[in-house]
Structure formats: structure tokens, C-alpha cells
Amino acid sequence: MSATTFLAVDPTTGNTFGDPIPEMSKDAVQALIARAAKEKSALAQSSPAKRAELLRAIAAAVESKREKLIEVTMKETALPNGRLTGELSRTVFQLEQFAKMVERGAHLGAIIDLPDANWVPAARPDIRKANQSLGLAAIFAASNFPFAFSVIGGDSASAIAAGNPIVVKAHPSHPNTCRIMHEAVVEGFVKEGFSADSFVMAEGLNPEITHWIAAHPEVTAIGFTGSGMVGKLLMDISHKRNNPIPVYAEMGSLNPVFFTTGVLKDNSETLAKAALDSATLGSGQFCTKPGIMVIPSGPEGDEFLAHVESYLATLQVAPLLNKGIADRYSSAISKLASDAKLKVFRGQENQNGFGVVPTVFVVDWESAKANHELLEEHFGPTSVIIRADFNNFEKVAAAMEGQLCAALHCTQGENVAKLLDLLAQKAGRVIMNGFPTAVAVTAAMQHGGQWPSSSTHTTSVGLDSIYRFMRPVAHQNYLDELLPPALQNGNPWKISRTINGELTNKAIG
């Protein structure tokens, strides 16, 4: 362990506080990884029932530390009690949902095709397929979701549910939160008879820690939520390895929201306020924030803008999560504001700590196309309103890059079918008459879109996220006793399996 230490920072003041946290050396990080790698078999071979018990034990341990977690995290992030209370409940809920899923064995995807001498075009052997865990997963905690996408957020929860030990990189913006959450997760592992080494955590400010983890030969998959710069870095490290590994990166998005003329006629003020509330929620530090709004160029659009300007002038947001985010935001906003083609609306400045000014830019579509920086994500309380003739909405949508989400506000009878189809080609989730900020933890959720919003088409939210950390393996003509339990004739785990095309939980023979 290095003698170097660092401290947590209060975003409302910019001052450090708390006990010093040791900065991990390369040797310390590699030792952590080596210990975790030894636990691959124990987790991979655990039964669905045992895996479900583990997830519930972790959920209970996290819940037991609720009061302490919220107290510490409020100070480290400046996020309000209500937001953190809801986020922690979501974190516990998703662990419990994964427990229900793996208990049924649904994640295994067991398929059995029994031998068939009359199979066309040639006799079919005994082939049995099931998903198995990848090995050791590396998870990088996100700054903006200290519970839901940090130490035991969606990435870690899905990787554990899939049967993988984990090395997690704690986020230095909330280091004490990470420590408390890590302690809770380890309590859950130990309670269910697994080694504490099944879930290890690397700490430090040194950016090289990311490289050490991603390049380690024992790491077999990466889960990441954060900036495009770091996501691309992780992908580059993976590609340069002797054994490249999958990188499941969710890297941000503009999440365009379109408003038709019809919907603005009678709802302009309501929609303007709702749009700004969505764009400034969490001080705009959401990957689902509506970073682009597209409105018609006529009088309905004029009225919408007037409401945006007046409402924004009343808004002040909490300080941003850390100095780096605040500095990058202020620099980007200042640069954009210098463009004479842009109309600029501003809210109230927060002068405390890492406080900033919520800002909205207004531009016509032709000018927006010529300024690529307008069409990039700027993390913080800002959005770009693009004005275009409704007949050009499809062109605007077609010109955009891949997104996590897209939304359309419209009324019945408007010609929007082609526009919706274009949005579905760009985004992983398309919303009608709503805003993209909230993400439900549910089986049908898709939180992953086209490049550059995500590195793959997989989801980082919802039950399907488990499949990022598993891979299918076919077993041909195996002796029954050497098959994984999920594929054995007797079906010892009593799970549902597809046998010769029929879904059943019956044994064979």
C-alpha cells in the first residue's frame, strides 16, 4: 500500500474533510485482483437458490446501513436526502429483482436438443446449451449515481447475479460512501459462506489504477458508466490486450426531445417548465438529461421559448459533484456563449463550492449543424434548443448520432410515424409525451443505445443487464454426470428448460 493518501471533498464548500484514505499502489491493486480471481469457481458453480440468497443478503446489508449511507453521501455529493433515499431504495430493489430472476434459473437459458437420428439434413447429436459466468468482472463506479451505479449499482449487481467475482474501482468523488457500501457487500458475501475476496475494491486518485485493472489478464469483462473519453480509453486498453475482453460502456447521450406544433398550442408553459425540470434535475448530471430540445420555428415555438427564459431565470441548482465536472462545464458553457449565432438564457448562479449557472442555448438547425460542440454532451445543467420547421424534424433526427433515449411530444393525428421510426434507429429507448430522465428498473428496460452513447447494444439497467457477464456454452454428447447441473437429465436445480423446443421443468427419462 502506498503512503500517499487523499480526502473526500464537500462540493458545497470545496473543502476536504474526513479521515485520510490510502492511495493504492500497483502492487496492491494487482494483489486484490489475484485474490478475487481465485473465487471464480465458487461463485460460478453456486446454485440458483444459493445465488439468490447471496443477492438478498447483500440487499439486507445495504439496507441496514441506510441512515449512515445517506448521511455520508449527502456531504460527499451535495445531493438531497429525497434523491438519495429513492436511489438507495432502487439499489436494494434491483438486487432483490435479480434474486428472483436467478432463483428461477431464467438467466441460464438452458436449451436441450436430444439426439434425433431422423433430423434433417443429418442426424442430430445430443446438444445442450446454457449460459455460464465470464470470470472476474471489473466495475468502475460512476460519480453521478453514488448508489445505483457505484460500488453495488446495476453493473455490480448484474455481474454478481451472473456468478462473477468483482474488482470495483471506487469513485474518488464519494470515497467514504464507497467504503461503507463495500463493507455492506462483503458482509453479504461472508454471511452466505463466500470469501470476502469475492468482492474487492481499489481506491485512489491515480488515473493509472484504471489502466492496471483493465489490462490485468485475470479480468474478463468491464462494466463502466461515465464519460466517452474514459469509455473509449477502456475499449482501447481492451483491444491492446493479448486477450481482448468485452467493455460494456454507457458513455452519455444528448437524449433529444422533440415537440410538435400541435402539442405546444395548449401546453407550452407546462411543457417548458417540465423540460427545464428534467434538464436541471440532479444539476443536470444525468446521462438521460434532455441535452437537446427540438421545437417548431413558428409562434408556438416562440411562446415555448418565452416560458423557458422566464422559468430558467428563477432556477438555481446545487453544486456539481466535483471540481473537474464544474470546471469542464463552465469552460464549455463560456465557449458556447461566445458564439454570436446563439441566444443564451441563464438561471441563477450558485456561488458556493462547485456551483455553476444553469444555461440554455437557442439556435436554428442550420447553425447547429455547423457547430459540432452544440451536438456534444455537456455534463451539467444545460440544454440546447434547436428551432426547425416541423417538416424538417425528420432531417434533424436523421442527422443525430446514437442516443440512450429520445422522446417525442405530440398530439393524436399528427404525422409522426416516420419520425418515431428514425428515433428508434438512433436510441435504445423512445418515449412518447414524457421525458427521458427517469429510468425504471424493470425487465423490459433498455438503457443502451447506438454508438457513441454505448459501446454495445446491451442494457446497463433492467434484468437483461445480467447477460453482459455471461456467455453460452454448448455441451455435445456429454456423460450426464459431467454436465452442468442446469443441463443434467434429472434437473437437480428444478429450473425451466427448453427441451426439443418445449419449455418445461420436467426431468429427462
Summary of the structure (lengths in Angstrom):
residues: 509
radius of gyration: 24.7
end to end distance: 57.0
largest distance: 77.7
contacts: 1796
relative contact order: 0.13
helix: 43%
strand: 20%
